Amino acid sequence: MAGWWDSFELWVAGLPFIPQFLVVLVGMVPVSFAIAYLLDRTLRALLRVLDRKHGTEPTLPVVPDTVPADLTTGETRPTVQSGAH
């Protein structure tokens, strides 16, 4: 396999620019689309698993209906003036 690849690589490198460009384009465009497709599907599945919309619903904390005792003592705070007239 390595010998075949080396001879193919030497053949492509020996071509003039335009045929070399076309050979690489014909070979790389389908390979690039296949890699992009596989990455898209893999990342879509991975992000769907990690997404909050599709995962389990988180439980919300229980909020008490009463006001804490330290807020109902009736103590008033002094008013602070800004100093502007």
Biopython code that builds the backbone (N, CA, C, O; Angstrom):
import numpy as np
from Bio.PDB.StructureBuilder import StructureBuilder

atoms = [
    (1, "MET", "N", (0.833, -1.194, 0.000)),
    (1, "MET", "CA", (0.000, 0.000, 0.000)),
    (1, "MET", "C", (0.879, 1.260, 0.000)),
    (1, "MET", "O", (0.595, 2.219, -0.717)),
    (2, "ALA", "N", (1.937, 1.249, 0.800)),
    (2, "ALA", "CA", (2.806, 2.423, 0.875)),
    (2, "ALA", "C", (3.525, 2.669, -0.440)),
    (2, "ALA", "O", (3.720, 3.821, -0.828)),
    (3, "GLY", "N", (3.927, 1.597, -1.140)),
    (3, "GLY", "CA", (4.580, 1.750, -2.428)),
    (3, "GLY", "C", (3.639, 2.331, -3.472)),
    (3, "GLY", "O", (4.032, 3.179, -4.273)),
    (4, "TRP", "N", (2.388, 1.866, -3.456)),
    (4, "TRP", "CA", (1.399, 2.405, -4.388)),
    (4, "TRP", "C", (1.165, 3.890, -4.114)),
    (4, "TRP", "O", (1.118, 4.696, -5.043)),
    (5, "TRP", "N", (1.021, 4.247, -2.841)),
    (5, "TRP", "CA", (0.778, 5.638, -2.486)),
    (5, "TRP", "C", (1.953, 6.529, -2.890)),
    (5, "TRP", "O", (1.753, 7.637, -3.387)),
    (6, "ASP", "N", (3.163, 6.049, -2.678)),
    (6, "ASP", "CA", (4.343, 6.832, -3.061)),
    (6, "ASP", "C", (4.397, 7.046, -4.564)),
    (6, "ASP", "O", (4.719, 8.142, -5.022)),
    (7, "SER", "N", (4.085, 6.009, -5.339)),
    (7, "SER", "CA", (4.097, 6.178, -6.801)),
    (7, "SER", "C", (2.982, 7.112, -7.251)),
    (7, "SER", "O", (3.185, 7.915, -8.162)),
    (8, "PHE", "N", (1.812, 7.023, -6.635)),
    (8, "PHE", "CA", (0.720, 7.936, -6.977)),
    (8, "PHE", "C", (1.085, 9.375, -6.635)),
    (8, "PHE", "O", (0.828, 10.290, -7.417)),
    (9, "GLU", "N", (1.677, 9.569, -5.478)),
    (9, "GLU", "CA", (2.087, 10.905, -5.051)),
    (9, "GLU", "C", (3.133, 11.487, -6.005)),
    (9, "GLU", "O", (3.070, 12.669, -6.345)),
    (10, "LEU", "N", (4.083, 10.674, -6.434)),
    (10, "LEU", "CA", (5.088, 11.140, -7.391)),
    (10, "LEU", "C", (4.459, 11.463, -8.746)),
    (10, "LEU", "O", (4.857, 12.418, -9.413)),
    (11, "TRP", "N", (3.474, 10.660, -9.145)),
    (11, "TRP", "CA", (2.780, 10.927, -10.408)),
    (11, "TRP", "C", (2.042, 12.262, -10.344)),
    (11, "TRP", "O", (2.119, 13.061, -11.278)),
    (12, "VAL", "N", (1.316, 12.509, -9.228)),
    (12, "VAL", "CA", (0.579, 13.772, -9.085)),
    (12, "VAL", "C", (1.553, 14.938, -9.012)),
    (12, "VAL", "O", (1.297, 15.986, -9.604)),
    (13, "ALA", "N", (2.657, 14.782, -8.304)),
    (13, "ALA", "CA", (3.628, 15.873, -8.173)),
    (13, "ALA", "C", (4.299, 16.182, -9.511)),
    (13, "ALA", "O", (4.745, 17.309, -9.727)),
    (14, "GLY", "N", (4.379, 15.196, -10.416)),
    (14, "GLY", "CA", (5.013, 15.419, -11.708)),
    (14, "GLY", "C", (4.100, 16.033, -12.742)),
    (14, "GLY", "O", (4.562, 16.430, -13.811)),
    (15, "LEU", "N", (2.804, 16.122, -12.450)),
    (15, "LEU", "CA", (1.856, 16.715, -13.400)),
    (15, "LEU", "C", (2.019, 18.228, -13.441)),
    (15, "LEU", "O", (2.473, 18.832, -12.469)),
    (16, "PRO", "N", (1.645, 18.850, -14.578)),
    (16, "PRO", "CA", (1.572, 20.318, -14.596)),
    (16, "PRO", "C", (0.500, 20.805, -13.607)),
    (16, "PRO", "O", (-0.288, 20.008, -13.097)),
    (17, "PHE", "N", (0.479, 22.116, -13.346)),
    (17, "PHE", "CA", (-0.358, 22.654, -12.268)),
    (17, "PHE", "C", (-1.841, 22.366, -12.466)),
    (17, "PHE", "O", (-2.486, 21.870, -11.542)),
    (18, "ILE", "N", (-2.405, 22.659, -13.634)),
    (18, "ILE", "CA", (-3.855, 22.514, -13.841)),
    (18, "ILE", "C", (-4.290, 21.055, -13.687)),
    (18, "ILE", "O", (-5.235, 20.799, -12.940)),
    (19, "PRO", "N", (-3.651, 20.078, -14.355)),
    (19, "PRO", "CA", (-4.070, 18.689, -14.104)),
    (19, "PRO", "C", (-3.839, 18.254, -12.649)),
    (19, "PRO", "O", (-4.630, 17.488, -12.099)),
    (20, "GLN", "N", (-2.779, 18.733, -12.041)),
    (20, "GLN", "CA", (-2.519, 18.410, -10.638)),
    (20, "GLN", "C", (-3.641, 18.949, -9.763)),
    (20, "GLN", "O", (-4.126, 18.256, -8.870)),
    (21, "PHE", "N", (-4.047, 20.176, -10.018)),
    (21, "PHE", "CA", (-5.141, 20.797, -9.277)),
    (21, "PHE", "C", (-6.430, 20.005, -9.455)),
    (21, "PHE", "O", (-7.159, 19.781, -8.489)),
    (22, "LEU", "N", (-6.717, 19.578, -10.694)),
    (22, "LEU", "CA", (-7.951, 18.835, -10.954)),
    (22, "LEU", "C", (-7.936, 17.460, -10.277)),
    (22, "LEU", "O", (-8.957, 17.025, -9.744)),
    (23, "VAL", "N", (-6.793, 16.778, -10.292)),
    (23, "VAL", "CA", (-6.702, 15.468, -9.637)),
    (23, "VAL", "C", (-6.911, 15.614, -8.132)),
    (23, "VAL", "O", (-7.639, 14.829, -7.524)),
    (24, "VAL", "N", (-6.286, 16.594, -7.547)),
    (24, "VAL", "CA", (-6.446, 16.815, -6.099)),
    (24, "VAL", "C", (-7.881, 17.233, -5.795)),
    (24, "VAL", "O", (-8.454, 16.787, -4.801)),
    (25, "LEU", "N", (-8.461, 18.075, -6.627)),
    (25, "LEU", "CA", (-9.839, 18.532, -6.412)),
    (25, "LEU", "C", (-10.817, 17.373, -6.492)),
    (25, "LEU", "O", (-11.712, 17.251, -5.656)),
    (26, "VAL", "N", (-10.645, 16.516, -7.505)),
    (26, "VAL", "CA", (-11.543, 15.364, -7.659)),
    (26, "VAL", "C", (-11.399, 14.403, -6.479)),
    (26, "VAL", "O", (-12.375, 13.775, -6.071)),
    (27, "GLY", "N", (-10.213, 14.287, -5.942)),
    (27, "GLY", "CA", (-10.021, 13.390, -4.810)),
    (27, "GLY", "C", (-10.410, 13.995, -3.481)),
    (27, "GLY", "O", (-10.961, 13.306, -2.622)),
    (28, "MET", "N", (-10.133, 15.266, -3.299)),
    (28, "MET", "CA", (-10.321, 15.871, -1.975)),
    (28, "MET", "C", (-11.737, 16.368, -1.715)),
    (28, "MET", "O", (-12.172, 16.375, -0.564)),
    (29, "VAL", "N", (-12.462, 16.779, -2.731)),
    (29, "VAL", "CA", (-13.820, 17.290, -2.495)),
    (29, "VAL", "C", (-14.722, 16.204, -1.904)),
    (29, "VAL", "O", (-15.368, 16.455, -0.887)),
    (30, "PRO", "N", (-14.792, 14.999, -2.503)),
    (30, "PRO", "CA", (-15.638, 13.971, -1.867)),
    (30, "PRO", "C", (-15.148, 13.557, -0.475)),
    (30, "PRO", "O", (-15.957, 13.320, 0.423)),
    (31, "VAL", "N", (-13.837, 13.470, -0.298)),
    (31, "VAL", "CA", (-13.298, 13.101, 1.017)),
    (31, "VAL", "C", (-13.637, 14.182, 2.044)),
    (31, "VAL", "O", (-14.010, 13.872, 3.175)),
    (32, "SER", "N", (-13.507, 15.439, 1.651)),
    (32, "SER", "CA", (-13.817, 16.544, 2.566)),
    (32, "SER", "C", (-15.292, 16.563, 2.928)),
    (32, "SER", "O", (-15.642, 16.788, 4.087)),
    (33, "PHE", "N", (-16.172, 16.327, 1.940)),
    (33, "PHE", "CA", (-17.604, 16.283, 2.238)),
    (33, "PHE", "C", (-17.942, 15.109, 3.147)),
    (33, "PHE", "O", (-18.787, 15.242, 4.032)),
    (34, "ALA", "N", (-17.303, 13.973, 2.947)),
    (34, "ALA", "CA", (-17.561, 12.813, 3.800)),
    (34, "ALA", "C", (-17.115, 13.085, 5.237)),
    (34, "ALA", "O", (-17.828, 12.754, 6.185)),
    (35, "ILE", "N", (-15.951, 13.680, 5.395)),
    (35, "ILE", "CA", (-15.463, 14.010, 6.740)),
    (35, "ILE", "C", (-16.387, 15.027, 7.408)),
    (35, "ILE", "O", (-16.720, 14.888, 8.584)),
    (36, "ALA", "N", (-16.801, 16.052, 6.655)),
    (36, "ALA", "CA", (-17.702, 17.064, 7.215)),
    (36, "ALA", "C", (-19.041, 16.447, 7.603)),
    (36, "ALA", "O", (-19.595, 16.790, 8.647)),
    (37, "TYR", "N", (-19.569, 15.543, 6.781)),
    (37, "TYR", "CA", (-20.840, 14.884, 7.078)),
    (37, "TYR", "C", (-20.738, 14.048, 8.352)),
    (37, "TYR", "O", (-21.612, 14.105, 9.217)),
    (38, "LEU", "N", (-19.662, 13.275, 8.454)),
    (38, "LEU", "CA", (-19.485, 12.434, 9.641)),
    (38, "LEU", "C", (-19.290, 13.270, 10.909)),
    (38, "LEU", "O", (-19.826, 12.934, 11.965)),
    (39, "LEU", "N", (-18.523, 14.356, 10.802)),
    (39, "LEU", "CA", (-18.357, 15.239, 11.966)),
    (39, "LEU", "C", (-19.674, 15.890, 12.352)),
    (39, "LEU", "O", (-19.971, 16.030, 13.538)),
    (40, "ASP", "N", (-20.468, 16.291, 11.360)),
    (40, "ASP", "CA", (-21.757, 16.917, 11.634)),
    (40, "ASP", "C", (-22.676, 15.958, 12.375)),
    (40, "ASP", "O", (-23.296, 16.330, 13.372)),
    (41, "ARG", "N", (-22.765, 14.722, 11.889)),
    (41, "ARG", "CA", (-23.636, 13.742, 12.542)),
    (41, "ARG", "C", (-23.148, 13.400, 13.949)),
    (41, "ARG", "O", (-23.950, 13.280, 14.875)),
    (42, "THR", "N", (-21.848, 13.246, 14.106)),
    (42, "THR", "CA", (-21.294, 12.901, 15.412)),
    (42, "THR", "C", (-21.520, 14.024, 16.419)),
    (42, "THR", "O", (-21.964, 13.780, 17.541)),
    (43, "LEU", "N", (-21.210, 15.256, 16.013)),
    (43, "LEU", "CA", (-21.389, 16.381, 16.933)),
    (43, "LEU", "C", (-22.859, 16.642, 17.216)),
    (43, "LEU", "O", (-23.212, 17.020, 18.333)),
    (44, "ARG", "N", (-23.727, 16.448, 16.222)),
    (44, "ARG", "CA", (-25.161, 16.634, 16.452)),
    (44, "ARG", "C", (-25.666, 15.641, 17.497)),
    (44, "ARG", "O", (-26.428, 16.012, 18.390)),
    (45, "ALA", "N", (-25.243, 14.381, 17.388)),
    (45, "ALA", "CA", (-25.665, 13.373, 18.371)),
    (45, "ALA", "C", (-25.094, 13.677, 19.743)),
    (45, "ALA", "O", (-25.795, 13.549, 20.746)),
    (46, "LEU", "N", (-23.822, 14.081, 19.804)),
    (46, "LEU", "CA", (-23.194, 14.398, 21.081)),
    (46, "LEU", "C", (-23.856, 15.604, 21.742)),
    (46, "LEU", "O", (-24.131, 15.577, 22.942)),
    (47, "LEU", "N", (-24.113, 16.648, 20.980)),
    (47, "LEU", "CA", (-24.738, 17.837, 21.560)),
    (47, "LEU", "C", (-26.196, 17.596, 21.918)),
    (47, "LEU", "O", (-26.716, 18.228, 22.839)),
    (48, "ARG", "N", (-26.864, 16.697, 21.209)),
    (48, "ARG", "CA", (-28.240, 16.359, 21.578)),
    (48, "ARG", "C", (-28.268, 15.671, 22.941)),
    (48, "ARG", "O", (-29.186, 15.886, 23.732)),
    (49, "VAL", "N", (-27.258, 14.843, 23.212)),
    (49, "VAL", "CA", (-27.185, 14.174, 24.512)),
    (49, "VAL", "C", (-26.889, 15.185, 25.610)),
    (49, "VAL", "O", (-27.436, 15.086, 26.709)),
    (50, "LEU", "N", (-26.031, 16.155, 25.322)),
    (50, "LEU", "CA", (-25.641, 17.139, 26.336)),
    (50, "LEU", "C", (-26.609, 18.306, 26.459)),
    (50, "LEU", "O", (-26.502, 19.093, 27.400)),
    (51, "ASP", "N", (-27.555, 18.435, 25.526)),
    (51, "ASP", "CA", (-28.470, 19.580, 25.523)),
    (51, "ASP", "C", (-29.504, 19.438, 26.627)),
    (51, "ASP", "O", (-29.992, 18.342, 26.905)),
    (52, "ARG", "N", (-29.825, 20.546, 27.240)),
    (52, "ARG", "CA", (-30.794, 20.528, 28.341)),
    (52, "ARG", "C", (-32.212, 20.291, 27.840)),
    (52, "ARG", "O", (-33.037, 19.746, 28.574)),
    (53, "LYS", "N", (-32.511, 20.687, 26.611)),
    (53, "LYS", "CA", (-33.868, 20.505, 26.098)),
    (53, "LYS", "C", (-34.215, 19.036, 25.934)),
    (53, "LYS", "O", (-35.364, 18.639, 26.130)),
    (54, "HIS", "N", (-33.226, 18.230, 25.576)),
    (54, "HIS", "CA", (-33.495, 16.832, 25.291)),
    (54, "HIS", "C", (-33.129, 15.902, 26.434)),
    (54, "HIS", "O", (-33.414, 14.706, 26.372)),
    (55, "GLY", "N", (-32.513, 16.424, 27.459)),
    (55, "GLY", "CA", (-32.116, 15.595, 28.597)),
    (55, "GLY", "C", (-33.246, 15.479, 29.598)),
    (55, "GLY", "O", (-34.394, 15.802, 29.292)),
    (56, "THR", "N", (-32.921, 15.020, 30.787)),
    (56, "THR", "CA", (-33.927, 14.917, 31.838)),
    (56, "THR", "C", (-34.208, 16.298, 32.408)),
    (56, "THR", "O", (-33.335, 17.166, 32.420)),
    (57, "GLU", "N", (-35.400, 16.488, 32.869)),
    (57, "GLU", "CA", (-35.800, 17.771, 33.451)),
    (57, "GLU", "C", (-35.169, 17.920, 34.833)),
    (57, "GLU", "O", (-35.310, 17.031, 35.673)),
    (58, "PRO", "N", (-34.476, 19.031, 35.078)),
    (58, "PRO", "CA", (-33.913, 19.227, 36.416)),
    (58, "PRO", "C", (-35.022, 19.556, 37.410)),
    (58, "PRO", "O", (-36.021, 20.183, 37.058)),
    (59, "THR", "N", (-34.835, 19.129, 38.643)),
    (59, "THR", "CA", (-35.829, 19.442, 39.668)),
    (59, "THR", "C", (-35.570, 20.840, 40.193)),
    (59, "THR", "O", (-34.425, 21.223, 40.434)),
    (60, "LEU", "N", (-36.620, 21.584, 40.364)),
    (60, "LEU", "CA", (-36.513, 22.952, 40.858)),
    (60, "LEU", "C", (-36.479, 22.945, 42.381)),
    (60, "LEU", "O", (-37.120, 22.103, 43.011)),
    (61, "PRO", "N", (-35.731, 23.881, 42.983)),
    (61, "PRO", "CA", (-35.704, 23.928, 44.447)),
    (61, "PRO", "C", (-37.056, 24.373, 44.994)),
    (61, "PRO", "O", (-37.774, 25.150, 44.366)),
    (62, "VAL", "N", (-37.378, 23.871, 46.159)),
    (62, "VAL", "CA", (-38.628, 24.227, 46.809)),
    (62, "VAL", "C", (-38.473, 25.590, 47.453)),
    (62, "VAL", "O", (-37.545, 25.815, 48.230)),
    (63, "VAL", "N", (-39.392, 26.509, 47.127)),
    (63, "VAL", "CA", (-39.360, 27.863, 47.673)),
    (63, "VAL", "C", (-40.411, 27.951, 48.778)),
    (63, "VAL", "O", (-41.580, 27.654, 48.534)),
    (64, "PRO", "N", (-40.021, 28.350, 49.981)),
    (64, "PRO", "CA", (-41.015, 28.443, 51.066)),
    (64, "PRO", "C", (-41.997, 29.590, 50.802)),
    (64, "PRO", "O", (-41.647, 30.596, 50.185)),
    (65, "ASP", "N", (-43.223, 29.416, 51.281)),
    (65, "ASP", "CA", (-44.264, 30.439, 51.106)),
    (65, "ASP", "C", (-44.233, 31.497, 52.191)),
    (65, "ASP", "O", (-44.971, 32.477, 52.094)),
    (66, "THR", "N", (-43.421, 31.348, 53.209)),
    (66, "THR", "CA", (-43.395, 32.297, 54.321)),
    (66, "THR", "C", (-42.190, 33.227, 54.197)),
    (66, "THR", "O", (-41.205, 32.905, 53.533)),
    (67, "VAL", "N", (-42.286, 34.378, 54.844)),
    (67, "VAL", "CA", (-41.204, 35.353, 54.870)),
    (67, "VAL", "C", (-40.303, 35.012, 56.054)),
    (67, "VAL", "O", (-40.815, 34.705, 57.131)),
    (68, "PRO", "N", (-38.992, 35.055, 55.895)),
    (68, "PRO", "CA", (-38.099, 34.763, 57.030)),
    (68, "PRO", "C", (-38.348, 35.721, 58.189)),
    (68, "PRO", "O", (-38.777, 36.857, 57.990)),
    (69, "ALA", "N", (-38.075, 35.248, 59.400)),
    (69, "ALA", "CA", (-38.373, 36.013, 60.604)),
    (69, "ALA", "C", (-37.560, 37.292, 60.691)),
    (69, "ALA", "O", (-38.056, 38.282, 61.229)),
    (70, "ASP", "N", (-36.335, 37.316, 60.187)),
    (70, "ASP", "CA", (-35.521, 38.522, 60.318)),
    (70, "ASP", "C", (-36.038, 39.656, 59.426)),
    (70, "ASP", "O", (-35.652, 40.807, 59.628)),
    (71, "LEU", "N", (-36.884, 39.368, 58.462)),
    (71, "LEU", "CA", (-37.460, 40.430, 57.635)),
    (71, "LEU", "C", (-38.764, 40.969, 58.205)),
    (71, "LEU", "O", (-39.241, 42.011, 57.755)),
    (72, "THR", "N", (-39.342, 40.301, 59.166)),
    (72, "THR", "CA", (-40.628, 40.718, 59.718)),
    (72, "THR", "C", (-40.507, 41.375, 61.087)),
    (72, "THR", "O", (-41.520, 41.567, 61.758)),
    (73, "THR", "N", (-39.295, 41.725, 61.523)),
    (73, "THR", "CA", (-39.132, 42.277, 62.870)),
    (73, "THR", "C", (-39.630, 43.705, 62.965)),
    (73, "THR", "O", (-39.879, 44.191, 64.068)),
    (74, "GLY", "N", (-39.781, 44.386, 61.854)),
    (74, "GLY", "CA", (-40.293, 45.741, 61.891)),
    (74, "GLY", "C", (-39.243, 46.805, 62.055)),
    (74, "GLY", "O", (-39.583, 47.987, 62.111)),
    (75, "GLU", "N", (-37.976, 46.440, 62.136)),
    (75, "GLU", "CA", (-36.925, 47.449, 62.265)),
    (75, "GLU", "C", (-36.820, 48.227, 60.962)),
    (75, "GLU", "O", (-36.781, 47.652, 59.874)),
    (76, "THR", "N", (-36.776, 49.548, 61.100)),
    (76, "THR", "CA", (-36.638, 50.381, 59.903)),
    (76, "THR", "C", (-35.204, 50.863, 59.801)),
    (76, "THR", "O", (-34.556, 51.125, 60.815)),
    (77, "ARG", "N", (-34.726, 50.976, 58.618)),
    (77, "ARG", "CA", (-33.374, 51.458, 58.384)),
    (77, "ARG", "C", (-33.426, 52.963, 58.184)),
    (77, "ARG", "O", (-34.402, 53.478, 57.639)),
    (78, "PRO", "N", (-32.392, 53.679, 58.616)),
    (78, "PRO", "CA", (-32.395, 55.131, 58.445)),
    (78, "PRO", "C", (-32.283, 55.492, 56.949)),
    (78, "PRO", "O", (-31.624, 54.806, 56.167)),
    (79, "THR", "N", (-32.941, 56.575, 56.596)),
    (79, "THR", "CA", (-32.909, 57.051, 55.227)),
    (79, "THR", "C", (-31.592, 57.766, 54.978)),
    (79, "THR", "O", (-31.150, 58.565, 55.805)),
    (80, "VAL", "N", (-30.980, 57.491, 53.872)),
    (80, "VAL", "CA", (-29.724, 58.108, 53.512)),
    (80, "VAL", "C", (-30.001, 59.130, 52.424)),
    (80, "VAL", "O", (-30.628, 58.824, 51.410)),
    (81, "GLN", "N", (-29.515, 60.373, 52.652)),
    (81, "GLN", "CA", (-29.720, 61.433, 51.672)),
    (81, "GLN", "C", (-28.559, 61.467, 50.701)),
    (81, "GLN", "O", (-27.430, 61.146, 51.071)),
    (82, "SER", "N", (-28.823, 61.850, 49.468)),
    (82, "SER", "CA", (-27.759, 61.884, 48.455)),
    (82, "SER", "C", (-26.891, 63.133, 48.578)),
    (82, "SER", "O", (-25.758, 63.123, 48.096)),
    (83, "GLY", "N", (-27.366, 64.192, 49.192)),
    (83, "GLY", "CA", (-26.609, 65.429, 49.328)),
    (83, "GLY", "C", (-26.859, 66.404, 48.190)),
    (83, "GLY", "O", (-26.401, 67.545, 48.254)),
    (84, "ALA", "N", (-27.561, 65.994, 47.165)),
    (84, "ALA", "CA", (-27.871, 66.911, 46.055)),
    (84, "ALA", "C", (-29.094, 67.748, 46.437)),
    (84, "ALA", "O", (-30.023, 67.259, 47.079)),
    (85, "HIS", "N", (-29.071, 69.001, 46.033)),
    (85, "HIS", "CA", (-30.206, 69.878, 46.356)),
    (85, "HIS", "C", (-30.999, 70.175, 45.140)),
    (85, "HIS", "O", (-31.993, 70.897, 45.212)),
]
sb = StructureBuilder()
sb.init_structure("model")
sb.init_model(0)
sb.init_chain("A")
sb.init_seg("    ")
for serial, (resi, resn, name, xyz) in enumerate(atoms, 1):
    if name == "N":
        sb.init_residue(resn, " ", resi, " ")
    sb.init_atom(name, np.array(xyz, "f"), 0.0, 1.0, " ", f" {name:<3s}", serial, name[0])
structure = sb.get_structure()
